[in-house]
């Protein structure tokens, strides 16, 4: 939604959705994102998609598309938790991006013994993201 908001505020003339699913039964993230933008009436001519199975591939493909189109300013929208690693890798490959973090309310919920004694699915998912970012940072 942040990309769509920037488009409608006339802060960007073009949006690029990234990502490819590793599972054949799952839709590609780039397709899902582009579908949402089209539903919001963003013209097809203002939307591009690139694949990439991980951050490294996505940034390389985005950099190539940026160079082909002569884009001078490119923003990267990703989660607050993922942004540091994505920007670090972009810097490694000489790709100058503007960070546009999204996906966090910025507040930490109060701990409640009854509600937090047994982890719920959201807590397990947050742990998965944390471990993914930690391991991803060690690999790059």
N, C-alpha and C positions, 0 to 999 in steps of 0.2 A: 504494500500500500504506500510506503514511503516513495517509491519510484513514481507511482501514479500521482501522488500529491505534488511532487517536484515537477512533473510534466504539466499538470493543470495550472500550477503557479508560474508556468513559463520559465522555469529555472533550467530545464533541459528540453531539447527538441527530440531526443532519441533515448529509448530504453533498451537495455540488453538483458535478457534472461539467460541464466547459465545453469548447467547441470544436466547430467545424464544418469539414469537409474542403473544400478548394477543388476537389478532383478527384472527379468523379462515381463513379469506380470504387473509391475508397478509403472505408473506414468513417469516420464522424465520431468524433473523439477522445472526445467526450462519451458516445457509445454504447459504445465499447470500455471506457471506464472504468466506466460503470454496469454493464456485463455482468460485469466482474470483481467488483464489489461484490456483485452478486446471487449470483454463484457462491460467494462467501464467506458467504452467508446473511444479508446485510444486507437487512432488509425493504424492499420497493418503496416503502412509505410514508415511508421515511427517505432516499430518494434523489430528487434533482431534476437536471434537465439544462437547460443554456442553450447556445445556439449561439455565434456569434461567430467571425469569420474571423481575428481577430487580438486581441492583448491589449487594445486600446482597446475594441473591441466587447464582448469578454468581460467586462471590468470594468464597463462601463455596464449590461449585462444582469444581472450579479451584484448590482450596487448596487440596481437596480430590484427584483429578487427579494427582496433583503434588506429593503428598505423595505416591500414588500407583506406580508412575513411578520413584520415588527417585530423582526427579529433585532438584538440589541444588540452581540454580539461575532461577528465573522466573521474566520476565518483564511484565508490564501491559501497554498496549497501549489503551489509551482512549483520549477523547478531553481534551484540556488544561483546559477548564472550569470545567469539571467533575473530573479531576485528584485529586484535594485536598480531596474531599469527599470520593472518592474510596480508596485513600491511608489511610485516617483516619479510615475507616471501616476495611481495611485489617490489620492495626495495632491493632485494637480492638480485632480481632480474632487471633492475633499472626501469621499472614501470612506476611512474609518478601518479599516484591516485589520491583523490580526496576521500577521506574516511567519512562515511555516513552511517553510523551505527544505528541499529534498530532492534526491536524485539525484547526489550526489557522495561519493566515499569520503574526500575531504579530503586525499588524499596525491598527490604528484606522482611518477610513475614515474621511475626512474633512466634516464638516457639511455644507450643502447647503440649504438655505431657500426653494427654489423652489422644490428641490428633497426630502426634509425631512419634509415638512409641513404636508403632509398626509403620515402616515406610510405605507410602502409597506409590502409585505408578508414576506420578509427576516427579516425586523425589528420586526414584530410580532413574528416570529419564534425565534429570539434571545431573546425576552422578555419571551417567553414560556420556553426556556432553563434556563434562569436566575431564574425564579420563581420555576421551577422544582428543581434546585440545592439548592435554598434557603430552600424550604419546605423539601426536602430530608435531608438536613443537620440538620434541627430541629427535624426530626423524629428519626434519628439514635442517 
